[in-house]
Amino acid sequence: MQEHHRTMVSRAAYGKLTGFILGLLGMIIIIYMLPTLGWGIRFGTLFYAINLGLLVGILSVDIRHPVFPVEFKWWVMGPLMGGWIMFTLMLFIGDAYEKILSQSETVLASFSSPLWMILDGAICGLIISLVVHRKVKE
């Protein structure tokens, strides 16, 4: 592997690993909190978190904005990317998500608004970018 690609591959690998761990945690929570939900949604959560980790791991770098004289640090880009990616998911499945959680008899019924998932994506993005930033020195 060429030296200038090593950083990008490492960022992708650590991002996917962190996304897998967060997705596995989400899958376990779904199994115990929503036992009637199908396995498709459970595994979909896991695979979506892996993709979230990949994208946030690659995109959460320190960059300078091309128009404004502002530098976006990793702790800004991670939550922005995580929240944005989760926002795009909620545009497609927000109604179904709200319906599933509002019928729950657990504490998840309190968080049935799709806006909570955007906050969840931002927090996951921050965690993923923190891990990637600490492990891959740029």
Backbone as CSV, one residue per row, in Angstrom:
resi,resn,N_x,N_y,N_z,CA_x,CA_y,CA_z,C_x,C_y,C_z
1,MET,0.850,-1.173,0.000,0.000,0.000,0.000,0.897,1.239,0.000
2,GLN,0.530,2.216,-0.771,1.326,3.427,-0.845,1.144,4.245,0.426
3,GLU,2.165,5.002,0.744,2.183,5.733,2.012,1.067,6.768,2.121
4,HIS,0.723,7.459,1.036,-0.286,8.509,1.129,-1.705,7.940,1.220
5,HIS,-1.885,6.644,0.979,-3.203,6.020,1.142,-3.371,5.371,2.511
6,ARG,-2.281,5.198,3.239,-2.324,4.501,4.528,-3.209,5.230,5.541
7,THR,-3.153,6.542,5.566,-3.969,7.303,6.509,-5.452,7.150,6.203
8,MET,-5.826,7.204,4.950,-7.239,7.089,4.579,-7.779,5.690,4.890
9,VAL,-6.978,4.671,4.610,-7.407,3.305,4.902,-7.528,3.099,6.406
10,SER,-6.604,3.643,7.172,-6.677,3.538,8.633,-7.890,4.263,9.182
11,ARG,-8.179,5.434,8.638,-9.362,6.176,9.079,-10.628,5.383,8.793
12,ALA,-10.706,4.787,7.612,-11.876,3.988,7.241,-11.998,2.764,8.144
13,ALA,-10.883,2.096,8.428,-10.926,0.885,9.255,-11.351,1.189,10.684
14,TYR,-10.761,2.210,11.288,-11.150,2.566,12.660,-12.580,3.096,12.717
15,GLY,-12.994,3.816,11.702,-14.374,4.295,11.662,-15.366,3.149,11.556
16,LYS,-15.063,2.164,10.696,-15.954,1.014,10.554,-15.973,0.168,11.815
17,LEU,-14.832,0.007,12.472,-14.787,-0.757,13.720,-15.600,-0.073,14.811
18,THR,-15.449,1.233,14.942,-16.221,1.975,15.938,-17.708,1.960,15.589
19,GLY,-18.038,2.097,14.313,-19.427,2.009,13.879,-20.018,0.635,14.156
20,PHE,-19.207,-0.424,13.965,-19.672,-1.779,14.271,-19.988,-1.929,15.747
21,ILE,-19.122,-1.403,16.599,-19.353,-1.498,18.054,-20.605,-0.724,18.445
22,LEU,-20.773,0.487,17.915,-21.968,1.275,18.226,-23.224,0.617,17.647
23,GLY,-23.119,0.037,16.452,-24.253,-0.655,15.847,-24.628,-1.913,16.614
24,LEU,-23.627,-2.632,17.104,-23.898,-3.814,17.919,-24.579,-3.428,19.222
25,LEU,-24.155,-2.324,19.814,-24.828,-1.823,21.016,-26.267,-1.441,20.714
26,GLY,-26.491,-0.765,19.586,-27.859,-0.422,19.187,-28.703,-1.648,18.904
27,MET,-28.094,-2.656,18.303,-28.822,-3.895,18.011,-29.225,-4.613,19.296
28,ILE,-28.350,-4.632,20.280,-28.674,-5.255,21.571,-29.786,-4.485,22.274
29,ILE,-29.726,-3.156,22.208,-30.789,-2.353,22.819,-32.128,-2.627,22.139
30,ILE,-32.118,-2.738,20.813,-33.357,-3.030,20.086,-33.895,-4.405,20.452
31,ILE,-33.009,-5.378,20.602,-33.454,-6.735,20.954,-34.163,-6.744,22.296
32,TYR,-33.623,-6.032,23.281,-34.229,-6.053,24.615,-35.379,-5.066,24.782
33,MET,-35.325,-3.925,24.125,-36.366,-2.920,24.304,-37.551,-3.113,23.353
34,LEU,-37.306,-3.652,22.169,-38.360,-3.878,21.173,-38.296,-5.333,20.697
35,PRO,-38.719,-6.270,21.541,-38.547,-7.687,21.188,-39.412,-8.156,20.027
36,THR,-40.465,-7.441,19.668,-41.337,-7.880,18.576,-40.854,-7.401,17.215
37,LEU,-39.834,-6.570,17.184,-39.323,-6.040,15.922,-38.569,-7.127,15.165
38,GLY,-38.629,-7.081,13.851,-38.009,-8.108,13.023,-36.494,-7.995,12.965
39,TRP,-35.885,-9.082,12.491,-34.428,-9.118,12.396,-33.903,-8.224,11.285
40,GLY,-34.728,-7.902,10.322,-34.290,-7.013,9.253,-33.926,-5.634,9.766
41,ILE,-34.746,-5.109,10.649,-34.466,-3.785,11.220,-33.277,-3.855,12.164
42,ARG,-33.144,-4.953,12.886,-32.004,-5.110,13.800,-30.684,-5.127,13.033
43,PHE,-30.617,-5.948,11.984,-29.388,-5.997,11.200,-29.217,-4.734,10.364
44,GLY,-30.307,-4.117,9.954,-30.223,-2.847,9.243,-29.582,-1.771,10.101
45,THR,-29.896,-1.774,11.392,-29.279,-0.830,12.325,-27.780,-1.068,12.413
46,LEU,-27.396,-2.324,12.492,-25.976,-2.660,12.566,-25.238,-2.224,11.305
47,PHE,-25.777,-2.543,10.145,-25.099,-2.199,8.899,-25.101,-0.698,8.649
48,TYR,-26.161,-0.020,9.072,-26.195,1.435,8.906,-25.144,2.096,9.788
49,ALA,-24.951,1.568,10.983,-23.934,2.140,11.868,-22.530,1.909,11.320
50,ILE,-22.304,0.775,10.661,-21.001,0.530,10.044,-20.759,1.540,8.923
51,ASN,-21.763,1.788,8.101,-21.621,2.788,7.033,-21.444,4.192,7.599
52,LEU,-22.147,4.498,8.677,-21.980,5.787,9.346,-20.545,5.936,9.829
53,GLY,-20.004,4.878,10.418,-18.623,4.914,10.882,-17.637,5.115,9.750
54,LEU,-17.882,4.462,8.616,-17.003,4.615,7.462,-17.013,6.056,6.963
55,LEU,-18.197,6.605,6.766,-18.290,7.963,6.220,-17.763,9.006,7.187
56,VAL,-18.107,8.885,8.461,-17.627,9.867,9.433,-16.120,9.725,9.626
57,GLY,-15.614,8.489,9.617,-14.180,8.287,9.768,-13.384,8.927,8.655
58,ILE,-13.880,8.838,7.442,-13.171,9.426,6.306,-13.361,10.940,6.247
59,LEU,-14.563,11.419,6.553,-14.882,12.830,6.351,-14.558,13.738,7.540
60,SER,-14.272,13.177,8.706,-14.043,14.038,9.874,-12.553,14.386,9.983
61,VAL,-12.109,15.189,9.072,-10.730,15.673,9.071,-10.757,17.183,9.270
62,ASP,-9.612,17.722,9.627,-9.504,19.176,9.752,-9.390,19.768,8.355
63,ILE,-10.410,20.542,7.954,-10.385,21.138,6.619,-10.649,22.633,6.723
64,ARG,-10.170,23.345,5.752,-10.429,24.772,5.650,-11.574,24.968,4.668
65,HIS,-12.537,25.791,5.053,-13.688,26.043,4.192,-13.226,26.779,2.938
66,PRO,-13.721,26.378,1.765,-13.219,27.010,0.528,-13.659,28.451,0.320
67,VAL,-14.756,28.877,0.942,-15.247,30.235,0.718,-14.959,31.135,1.917
68,PHE,-15.292,30.645,3.100,-15.125,31.450,4.309,-13.795,31.119,4.978
69,PRO,-13.187,32.081,5.641,-11.892,31.809,6.288,-12.070,31.087,7.632
70,VAL,-12.667,29.908,7.575,-12.941,29.137,8.785,-12.337,27.752,8.613
71,GLU,-11.734,27.240,9.672,-11.220,25.874,9.635,-12.127,24.991,10.485
72,PHE,-12.644,23.946,9.876,-13.491,23.000,10.595,-12.609,21.917,11.193
73,LYS,-12.630,21.798,12.501,-11.850,20.780,13.197,-12.601,19.456,13.189
74,TRP,-11.936,18.382,13.633,-12.545,17.055,13.632,-13.731,17.001,14.584
75,TRP,-13.698,17.767,15.672,-14.786,17.726,16.647,-16.005,18.518,16.175
76,VAL,-15.870,19.257,15.073,-17.015,19.901,14.433,-17.525,19.035,13.287
77,MET,-16.585,18.516,12.481,-16.971,17.734,11.305,-17.621,16.405,11.667
78,GLY,-17.167,15.749,12.736,-17.746,14.465,13.132,-19.232,14.558,13.468
79,PRO,-19.618,15.426,14.415,-21.051,15.564,14.701,-21.864,16.107,13.525
80,LEU,-21.287,17.009,12.729,-22.007,17.504,11.554,-22.297,16.387,10.558
81,MET,-21.300,15.576,10.278,-21.486,14.481,9.324,-22.419,13.414,9.884
82,GLY,-22.251,13.071,11.164,-23.131,12.075,11.780,-24.575,12.533,11.821
83,GLY,-24.794,13.784,12.194,-26.150,14.322,12.217,-26.746,14.432,10.826
84,TRP,-25.932,14.819,9.839,-26.430,14.956,8.478,-26.805,13.599,7.883
85,ILE,-25.975,12.596,8.096,-26.257,11.270,7.553,-27.508,10.686,8.213
86,MET,-27.663,10.902,9.515,-28.869,10.415,10.190,-30.095,11.221,9.761
87,PHE,-29.910,12.504,9.481,-31.019,13.319,8.982,-31.532,12.789,7.654
88,THR,-30.621,12.414,6.760,-31.066,11.873,5.476,-31.803,10.557,5.653
89,LEU,-31.389,9.749,6.624,-32.129,8.511,6.900,-33.523,8.831,7.428
90,MET,-33.632,9.803,8.315,-34.931,10.134,8.909,-35.877,10.763,7.888
91,LEU,-35.351,11.345,6.811,-36.228,11.837,5.751,-36.994,10.692,5.100
92,PHE,-36.371,9.517,5.043,-36.997,8.374,4.385,-37.814,7.505,5.336
93,ILE,-37.334,7.297,6.565,-38.021,6.353,7.456,-38.576,7.007,8.710
94,GLY,-38.660,8.322,8.744,-39.086,9.023,9.957,-40.470,8.637,10.438
95,ASP,-41.440,8.511,9.536,-42.804,8.150,9.939,-42.874,6.739,10.505
96,ALA,-42.203,5.801,9.860,-42.199,4.419,10.352,-41.471,4.318,11.687
97,TYR,-40.393,5.064,11.828,-39.643,5.082,13.079,-40.505,5.606,14.226
98,GLU,-41.217,6.682,13.966,-42.086,7.268,14.992,-43.212,6.307,15.368
99,LYS,-43.758,5.617,14.406,-44.836,4.662,14.656,-44.355,3.489,15.501
100,ILE,-43.173,2.966,15.179,-42.627,1.830,15.933,-42.373,2.216,17.380
101,LEU,-41.727,3.343,17.606,-41.365,3.715,18.974,-42.550,4.214,19.786
102,SER,-43.543,4.809,19.150,-44.700,5.280,19.920,-45.552,4.114,20.413
103,GLN,-45.467,2.952,19.769,-46.207,1.776,20.221,-45.443,0.973,21.260
104,SER,-44.222,1.365,21.558,-43.406,0.652,22.532,-43.902,0.926,23.940
105,GLU,-43.742,-0.051,24.813,-44.135,0.114,26.212,-42.941,0.394,27.105
106,THR,-41.782,0.632,26.508,-40.575,0.900,27.284,-40.285,2.396,27.286
107,VAL,-39.126,2.743,27.781,-38.714,4.142,27.866,-38.498,4.739,26.466
108,LEU,-38.359,3.902,25.455,-38.146,4.398,24.090,-39.344,5.164,23.548
109,ALA,-40.530,4.968,24.118,-41.714,5.699,23.661,-41.562,7.201,23.902
110,SER,-40.756,7.578,24.886,-40.526,9.001,25.150,-39.663,9.653,24.074
111,PHE,-38.912,8.838,23.330,-38.005,9.347,22.305,-38.485,8.972,20.912
112,SER,-39.785,9.055,20.683,-40.325,8.602,19.404,-40.197,9.626,18.280
113,SER,-39.788,10.834,18.583,-39.616,11.832,17.536,-38.365,11.521,16.716
114,PRO,-38.437,11.653,15.397,-37.245,11.412,14.574,-36.108,12.397,14.840
115,LEU,-36.398,13.518,15.462,-35.340,14.485,15.772,-34.339,13.932,16.773
116,TRP,-34.772,13.005,17.627,-33.849,12.393,18.571,-32.794,11.569,17.852
117,MET,-33.152,10.985,16.722,-32.182,10.191,15.969,-31.113,11.077,15.338
118,ILE,-31.456,12.303,15.012,-30.451,13.220,14.474,-29.438,13.564,15.556
119,LEU,-29.911,13.780,16.773,-29.006,14.006,17.896,-28.160,12.758,18.157
120,ASP,-28.769,11.589,18.042,-28.039,10.336,18.203,-26.950,10.207,17.141
121,GLY,-27.256,10.567,15.916,-26.254,10.530,14.855,-25.108,11.499,15.110
122,ALA,-25.427,12.666,15.648,-24.377,13.640,15.965,-23.482,13.131,17.090
123,ILE,-24.066,12.501,18.091,-23.272,11.947,19.195,-22.409,10.787,18.694
124,CYS,-22.991,9.919,17.879,-22.203,8.821,17.300,-21.090,9.364,16.413
125,GLY,-21.367,10.406,15.653,-20.342,11.030,14.824,-19.201,11.593,15.655
126,LEU,-19.534,12.182,16.796,-18.495,12.710,17.684,-17.648,11.577,18.252
127,ILE,-18.291,10.486,18.675,-17.546,9.349,19.224,-16.640,8.736,18.153
128,ILE,-17.177,8.552,16.957,-16.387,7.952,15.880,-15.212,8.844,15.507
129,SER,-15.461,10.146,15.385,-14.365,11.044,15.013,-13.328,11.151,16.130
130,LEU,-13.745,11.026,17.383,-12.798,11.026,18.494,-11.887,9.811,18.429
131,VAL,-12.471,8.639,18.212,-11.675,7.419,18.126,-10.725,7.479,16.938
132,VAL,-11.223,7.895,15.792,-10.399,7.952,14.592,-9.273,8.979,14.776
133,HIS,-9.581,10.116,15.371,-8.564,11.149,15.570,-7.474,10.688,16.533
134,ARG,-7.870,9.951,17.566,-6.873,9.478,18.555,-6.014,8.354,17.991
135,LYS,-6.585,7.484,17.182,-5.853,6.338,16.663,-5.011,6.658,15.443
136,VAL,-5.506,7.528,14.571,-4.792,7.853,13.328,-4.211,9.249,13.487
137,LYS,-2.934,9.288,13.631,-2.277,10.598,13.720,-2.045,11.122,12.309
138,GLU,-2.497,12.332,12.038,-2.423,12.862,10.669,-1.107,13.553,10.414
